[in-house]
Amino acid sequence: MPSLIVGSYRSVSRLFDNNMYQFLEPQPSYWEATAGDSVPDVATLAEEESCEVAIIGGGYTGLSAAYHLARDYQVDVRVLEAGHIGWGASGRNGGFCSIGGSTLELEQALERYGADSVRHFYQSQVDAIELVRALIDDEDMDCAVQGDGELEIACSAASFADLKEYAEARFRIVGLDTRVFTAAEFRERYFDATEQFGAARVRPTFGLHPMRFSNGLCAAAQRHGARIHAHSEVLSWSKDGSTHVLRTANGTIRARKVIMAANGFMPEHLHPSFAGRPLPMISAIVVTRPLADDELTSYRWQTECPSITSRKLLNYFRLLPDRRFMFGGRGHASGSAAGAARIYRQLTARLYELWPEWREVSIDYCWHGLVCMTRRQTPCIGRLTEDPGVFFGFGYHGNGVNTSVWSGKQIAGWLAGSGAQEGRIPAAIPSMMRDMPAKFPLPALRRLYVEGLVTRYRLAEWLQRKKPG
């Protein structure tokens, strides 16, 4: 009989309201409604099977790892996803394939890791964007790619000065392709808003349909030999000698190696090494009805580039291919249905505050999901020292479209390469991303940490508004 039962899903309480964990219910999102014929044919695990590598989580990290293991190394790999493909963050994010991945200020990162390591990290972000672009092209995915850069909008004259300094530092120190626009230049080239005081553009960045990309990555992994199982939530994880045993409601997978490839929805209770490491935060999105020509013209709108505001509690938005407007921001603290409804109303009010001429534009879609932070404020790729057969990738800080796909590829190459046997971490993985982050103190209180962070950001915004100019 297997020994060392590591975790059981049914015996744990989660950080957020159970409303956040209804694996059999799809989100009422725009992405779900417009997935089209991209939905892959995947079966639920229904018997006892074995493989070389089992992956917990069928989002971008897990699907990318499976794709590259199967295509590049001919590894026998299985993916276990609790919901349908794209149920989690991979199918409900804003679709920004952009530079990010860390919430460290540039000065903090330089002080902690040094200039060479920070440049390595940012180059990996650029490489990750190009990896996503190449996958879309190589596997002929219909992902509704849009835009040629990310726009960060200054919300005050003072914030424009800070944004200009930051953009110039990213160009000078880490080599990012950045350009700064004054308010007048930006208005002529992109759009206007009530809080538009200039902006910075960062390339390469583009927008995509995240559900179609998730589905396309799943189908591509299947074509190359990976086996994907949806609605196959892992309920327990045990060891039988050196073999990992993952049990679902209807089947069992026995594997030599395991990749923990979940992020904000990580089932951290399944293994003590993951408990207390991630910090999930709720994000929410609303999408309007299609905008008319005169509604777009009222704000000189002429771009499909993904955009964010310069506030600490930022909003992110983009014009979609059918001219609907997507607008996202911070979600509710607990994730309850009633709390989510209040957040949707607040997001909508904020949208109308920035573009008051659109205040009669109705909202057609509202949904929420989880992003994942870490205590060190960077993503994490590694393997467990106490069990070298377990690899992991998580903590993308709201920038998972490219960071997770790149992480999955790195994990696949590490696991299948000679370095895995020799215990070496691949040189391609930046030091900013290596190994497991520290646990949060009193991890049951992580929701309170989030609220404290939000309070700190609100204070910072208030002080920013008080700055002269």
C-alpha atoms as one frame of an Amber mdcrd trajectory, in Angstrom:
protein
   0.000   0.000   0.000   1.212   3.549  -0.672   2.742   5.295   2.330   3.284
   8.906   3.356  -0.103  10.370   2.600   0.766  13.970   1.873  -2.580  15.678
   1.647  -6.318  15.303   1.230  -8.403  17.997  -0.424 -11.544  17.301   1.569
  -9.903  17.961   4.950  -8.715  21.512   4.326 -10.188  24.970   4.442  -9.238
  27.402   1.713  -8.231  31.041   1.870 -11.281  32.344   0.007 -15.000  31.743
  -0.151 -16.022  28.426  -1.740 -17.515  30.525  -4.529 -13.954  30.739  -5.887
 -13.485  26.961  -6.157 -16.467  25.632  -8.071 -14.479  23.492 -10.507 -17.513
  22.209 -12.385 -18.858  25.692 -13.118 -17.303  27.844 -15.860 -16.930  31.566
 -15.240 -19.529  33.778 -16.984 -16.703  35.442 -18.899 -16.381  36.985 -22.322
 -13.604  34.483 -23.035 -15.836  31.489 -22.279 -18.597  32.954 -24.461 -16.270
  33.496 -27.424 -14.029  30.419 -27.255 -15.625  29.199 -30.490 -14.481  25.840
 -31.831 -11.140  25.968 -29.994 -12.404  23.771 -27.113 -10.234  20.607 -27.037
 -11.517  17.060 -26.609 -10.213  15.888 -23.228 -11.340  13.002 -21.040 -11.633
  12.668 -17.276  -9.163  10.271 -15.670 -11.234   7.133 -15.065  -8.829   4.312
 -14.154  -5.424   3.545 -12.679  -2.616   4.480 -15.042   1.092   5.248 -14.933
   3.453   7.656 -16.644   6.910   9.152 -16.394   5.722  12.656 -15.429   2.400
  13.742 -13.892   1.485  17.422 -13.899  -0.907  18.933 -11.364  -2.630  21.848
 -13.078  -3.806  22.231 -16.670  -3.135  25.943 -17.052  -0.390  27.581 -19.089
   2.477  26.265 -16.933   1.289  22.665 -16.990   0.257  22.670 -20.642   3.545
  24.251 -21.718   5.545  21.746 -19.680   3.513  18.890 -21.164   3.862  20.256
 -24.699   7.637  20.609 -24.481   8.165  17.307 -22.655   6.166  15.444 -25.286
   7.391  17.324 -28.364  11.046  17.874 -27.519  11.882  14.898 -25.283   9.231
  12.252 -26.094   8.405  11.922 -22.389   5.257  10.048 -21.324   3.369  12.853
 -19.553  -0.121  13.277 -18.064  -1.848  16.502 -17.004  -4.504  16.536 -14.269
  -6.798  19.587 -14.266  -9.527  20.105 -11.645 -11.883  21.995 -13.968 -12.180
  22.176 -17.707  -9.165  23.367 -19.690  -8.947  27.111 -19.110 -11.122  27.002
 -15.975  -8.509  28.771 -13.828  -6.462  31.907 -14.351  -5.262  30.764 -17.783
  -8.757  31.125 -19.185  -9.982  34.182 -17.316  -7.091  36.692 -17.245  -6.949
  39.936 -19.226  -4.971  38.463 -22.112  -1.878  40.656 -21.649   1.277  39.006
 -23.023   3.581  41.585 -21.472   6.723  42.464 -19.510   6.300  41.996 -15.758
   6.308  38.976 -13.473   7.584  40.759 -10.359   6.285  43.485  -8.067   9.778
  44.545  -7.012  10.671  48.113  -7.874  13.657  48.251 -10.210  15.846  49.745
  -7.469  14.840  46.955  -5.066  15.625  44.263  -7.634  19.014  45.797  -8.433
  19.950  46.028  -4.766  18.877  42.470  -4.029  20.105  40.646  -7.136  22.554
  42.913  -9.008  22.376  44.418 -12.476  23.386  41.298 -14.433  20.728  39.135
 -12.779  18.037  41.784 -13.229  18.918  42.155 -16.918  18.754  38.360 -17.230
  15.278  38.358 -15.702  13.941  41.057 -18.014  15.468  39.374 -21.050  13.647
  36.189 -20.028  10.422  38.209 -20.036  11.091  39.363 -23.588  11.988  35.799
 -24.589   8.766  34.570 -22.971   6.645  36.949 -25.062   8.356  35.772 -28.221
   7.856  32.150 -27.148   4.098  32.712 -26.909   4.115  34.417 -30.314   6.063
  31.517 -31.833   3.725  28.903 -30.332   0.696  30.717 -31.743   2.310  30.808
 -35.191   3.852  27.327 -35.173   0.705  25.599 -33.946  -1.668  27.770 -36.009
  -3.739  28.974 -33.045  -6.606  31.422 -33.564  -5.967  33.658 -30.546  -7.109
  37.093 -31.799  -3.682  38.726 -31.353  -3.872  42.521 -30.948  -1.568  45.485
 -30.391   2.181  46.076 -30.542   3.057  47.292 -27.049   1.766  47.902 -23.530
   0.751  51.435 -22.560   1.194  52.639 -18.969  -0.912  55.737 -18.403   0.121
  58.435 -15.910  -2.895  59.425 -13.792  -1.459  62.787 -12.640   1.265  65.248
 -13.564   3.355  64.028 -10.636   2.960  60.389 -11.643   4.054  61.265 -15.196
   7.357  62.555 -13.855   7.846  59.302 -11.935   6.753  57.217 -14.919   9.177
  59.022 -17.240  12.065  58.418 -14.842  11.130  54.750 -14.440  10.743  54.186
 -18.194  14.118  55.757 -18.889  15.749  53.614 -16.182  14.291  50.424 -17.647
  15.684  51.399 -21.044  19.098  52.410 -19.721  19.679  49.664 -17.136  17.857
  46.575 -18.410  17.537  47.397 -22.109  13.752  47.360 -22.464  12.275  48.939
 -25.590  10.472  51.876 -23.988   9.204  55.210 -25.268   7.625  58.095 -23.343
   4.778  60.249 -24.700   3.550  63.558 -23.326  -0.193  63.919 -22.764  -0.607
  65.753 -26.085   1.479  63.209 -28.005  -0.387  60.317 -26.457  -3.791  61.881
 -27.195  -2.877  62.234 -30.867  -1.497  58.703 -31.205  -3.574  56.490 -28.899
  -6.543  57.848 -26.853  -7.598  60.328 -24.185  -9.101  59.970 -20.703  -9.954
  62.154 -17.714  -6.752  60.961 -16.013  -4.305  60.980 -18.920  -1.126  62.951
 -18.220   1.204  61.151 -20.587   2.317  57.542 -20.867   5.106  55.074 -21.513
   4.980  52.320 -24.133   6.877  49.071 -23.621   7.578  46.527 -26.361   7.257
  43.678 -27.126   3.744  43.233 -25.753   0.468  42.189 -27.314  -3.022  41.138
 -26.347  -4.633  37.778 -27.056  -7.722  35.683 -26.328  -6.507  33.757 -23.237
  -9.069  30.945 -23.437  -8.350  30.259 -27.085  -4.632  30.259 -26.335  -5.122
  27.833 -23.440  -7.239  25.559 -25.615  -4.755  25.809 -28.477  -1.846  24.913
 -26.209  -3.803  21.926 -24.899  -4.586  20.688 -28.407  -0.958  21.148 -29.465
   0.294  19.173 -26.453  -2.144  16.379 -27.310  -0.977  16.287 -30.936   2.569
  15.737 -29.731   1.584  12.868 -27.440   0.741  14.391 -24.047  -2.346  13.025
 -22.287  -4.619  15.683 -20.760  -7.367  14.950 -18.214  -9.954  17.626 -17.363
 -12.327  17.444 -14.379  -9.684  15.321 -12.666  -8.966  17.132  -9.422  -6.157
  15.576  -7.382  -7.656  14.629  -4.025  -4.572  13.073  -2.437  -0.866  12.698
  -3.114   1.124   9.858  -1.577   4.372   7.970  -2.141   4.820   4.262  -2.812
   8.573   3.888  -2.532   9.952   6.275  -5.156   6.652   6.398  -7.063   4.224
   9.289  -6.658   0.572   8.290  -6.413  -2.029  10.932  -7.345  -5.641  10.014
  -6.685  -8.681  11.642  -8.229 -12.361  10.845  -7.691 -12.367   8.322 -10.532
  -8.789   7.241 -11.097  -5.142   7.145 -10.040  -1.894   8.184 -11.684   1.412
   6.608 -10.662   4.417   8.641 -11.816   8.173   8.817 -11.328   8.133  12.619
 -11.292   5.556  15.314 -10.552   5.307  18.955 -11.619   3.245  21.246  -9.402
   2.009  23.626 -12.083  -0.749  25.501 -10.300  -0.567  29.210  -9.458  -3.250
  31.213  -7.638  -5.450  28.111  -7.406  -2.597  25.934  -6.133  -3.810  22.960
  -4.026  -1.060  23.666  -1.513  -2.655  21.335   1.022  -1.565  18.321  -1.047
   2.105  18.625  -0.075   3.599  20.278   3.030   6.438  21.823   1.008   3.952
  24.072  -0.817   1.793  25.039   2.151   1.925  28.747   2.935   4.105  29.665
  -0.075   1.676  31.308  -2.560  -0.269  34.503  -1.876  -3.388  34.480  -4.066
  -5.137  37.783  -4.752  -8.516  38.211  -6.437  -8.761  40.196  -9.646 -12.009
  41.141 -11.402 -12.959  42.079 -14.957 -15.979  43.664 -16.655 -16.628  43.857
 -20.408 -19.006  46.297 -22.097 -21.295  45.957 -25.049 -19.637  46.846 -28.403
 -18.802  50.539 -28.618 -20.109  52.651 -31.498 -17.910  54.770 -33.761 -18.928
  58.025 -32.112 -18.282  56.601 -28.628 -14.726  55.685 -29.606 -14.190  58.954
 -31.427 -15.226  60.924 -28.333 -11.921  59.867 -26.755  -9.887  59.724 -29.994
  -9.522  55.964 -29.549  -7.185  54.480 -32.143  -5.307  51.578 -30.539  -5.703
  47.920 -29.613  -2.652  47.942 -27.320  -3.160  46.521 -23.822  -3.045  49.354
 -21.271  -2.610  49.865 -17.525  -2.766  52.854 -15.209   0.203  54.051 -13.177
  -1.652  53.651  -9.869  -0.428  51.071  -7.350  -3.942  49.622  -7.345  -3.843
  49.659 -11.104  -6.599  49.167 -13.609  -5.911  47.277 -16.824  -7.936  47.584
 -20.000  -8.040  47.017 -23.743 -10.343  47.379 -26.711 -11.349  43.916 -27.912
 -11.646  42.816 -31.565 -15.434  43.256 -31.598 -14.992  46.755 -30.068 -16.142
  45.761 -26.607 -14.121  47.348 -23.836 -12.489  45.180 -21.167 -11.690  46.803
 -17.799 -10.114  45.034 -14.838  -8.821  45.702 -11.358  -8.655  44.439  -7.803
 -11.277  41.905  -6.750 -13.177  41.351  -3.525 -11.303  40.369  -0.360 -13.177
  37.114   0.283 -14.456  36.149  -3.165 -18.074  35.733  -2.049 -20.760  36.173
  -4.705 -22.172  39.252  -2.974 -18.729  40.783  -2.567 -17.894  40.110  -6.212
 -21.086  41.898  -7.297 -20.047  44.978  -5.291 -16.609  44.960  -6.925 -18.153
  44.764 -10.398 -20.193  47.867  -9.597 -17.088  49.666  -8.323 -15.096  48.694
 -11.417 -17.882  49.930 -13.649 -18.027  53.235 -11.745 -14.272  53.613 -12.170
 -14.563  52.948 -15.900 -17.216  55.690 -16.190 -15.025  58.006 -14.102 -12.179
  57.695 -16.595 -14.454  57.908 -19.655 -17.655  59.705 -18.567 -19.046  59.844
 -22.111 -19.472  56.067 -21.854 -21.588  56.127 -18.691 -24.618  54.838 -20.616
 -22.638  51.913 -22.052 -23.920  48.674 -20.534 -21.795  45.886 -19.039 -22.345
  42.487 -20.667 -19.826  40.277 -18.823 -18.367  40.196 -15.281 -16.034  37.604
 -13.758 -13.173  37.158 -11.333 -10.105  34.989 -10.758  -6.864  34.693  -8.800
  -3.389  36.049  -9.422  -0.482  34.705  -7.374   2.180  36.601  -5.447   5.126
  35.304  -3.415   6.848  36.610  -0.313   9.970  37.557  -2.278   7.838  39.242
  -5.000   9.234  37.224  -7.920   8.179  34.084  -9.802   9.543  30.710  -8.647
  10.939  27.798 -10.647  12.604  24.905  -8.856  12.577  21.363  -7.513  12.123
  20.177  -3.963  15.361  19.485  -2.136  13.579  16.933   0.045  12.143  15.164
  -3.012  14.090  15.868  -6.241  11.365  14.151  -8.260   9.037  17.129  -7.670
   9.389  20.276  -9.801   7.341  23.479  -9.631   6.609  26.860 -11.215   4.325
  29.564  -9.780   4.058  33.160  -8.545   3.634  35.163 -11.755   2.322  38.343
 -10.091  -0.480  38.961 -12.570   1.783  38.402 -15.586   1.203  34.738 -16.253
   0.431  34.606 -19.960   4.073  34.679 -21.002   5.890  33.979 -17.707   4.028
  30.713 -17.083   4.480  29.422 -20.624   8.209  30.172 -20.473   8.423  28.585
 -17.006   6.750  25.423 -18.240   9.292  25.146 -21.048  12.211  25.643 -18.631
  10.871  23.000 -16.245  10.468  20.547 -19.125  14.042  21.071 -20.291  15.392
  20.804 -16.752  13.450  17.665 -15.896  14.353  15.870 -19.128  17.961  17.078
 -19.416  21.183  15.734 -17.974  21.303  18.563 -15.433  18.348  17.037 -13.591
  20.371  13.946 -12.760  23.335  16.065 -11.701  21.237  18.394  -9.569  22.068
  21.522 -11.562  19.492  24.259 -12.135  19.574  25.408 -15.786  21.548  28.581
 -16.434  18.639  29.917 -18.502  16.566  30.385 -15.324  17.378  33.813 -13.804
  18.513  33.899 -10.185  15.476  36.114  -9.447  13.245  33.126 -10.252  15.141
  30.224  -8.698  13.972  27.921  -5.937  11.148  28.000  -3.425  10.134  31.296
  -1.798   9.910  31.586   1.972   6.645  30.752   3.666   4.404  33.544   4.831
   4.315  33.842   8.633   0.980  32.593   9.972  -0.157  31.590   6.462  -3.791
  31.254   7.521  -3.781  35.065   7.785  -2.670  35.677   4.201  -5.927  37.388
   3.311  -5.131  39.951   5.977  -1.715  40.473   4.406  -3.455  41.265   1.135
  -5.712  43.787   2.832  -2.684  45.381   4.487  -0.961  45.630   1.114  -4.048
  47.241  -0.409  -4.201  49.774   2.454  -0.540  50.611   1.905  -1.130  51.138
  -1.820  -4.125  53.376  -1.132  -2.002  55.490   1.195   0.735  55.701  -1.449
  -1.821  56.886  -4.018  -3.169  59.503  -1.619   0.351  60.798  -1.006   0.997
  60.799  -4.755  -2.040  62.975  -5.333  -0.749  65.402  -2.670   2.568  65.907
  -4.460   2.901  69.322  -6.124   2.348  69.506  -9.874
